[in-house]
């Protein structure tokens, strides 16, 4: 029993320590948060760069909600350079794992250097 706990802790620590852990590794059907800066937004998907600098694509569905300061917004309000927190769920679409957006929370525009 203790060996199982130790192995679980080691595996968990290893996954958390892996930089840029992919959304594809996320458990299918569970919600996860993705934080980053929007690099491109379209009606059906959002591309963003996460804190590690990795490009992430999140797909938008009819059920996706877009909010800013708890006020409803639309996908037209999502602009390149905005900081976002996206609640995603990973599902298989045509046998390929995809990150589907449940909620896109809009923040301020990223600071320019």
PyMOL commands that set and color helices and strands:
alter all, ss='L'
color gray80, all
select helices_A, chain A and resi 2-17+23-25+75-77
alter helices_A, ss='H'
color red, helices_A
select strands_A, chain A and resi 31-41+45-50+55-59+65-68+71-73+82-93+96-109
alter strands_A, ss='S'
color yellow, strands_A
deselect
rebuild
show_as cartoon
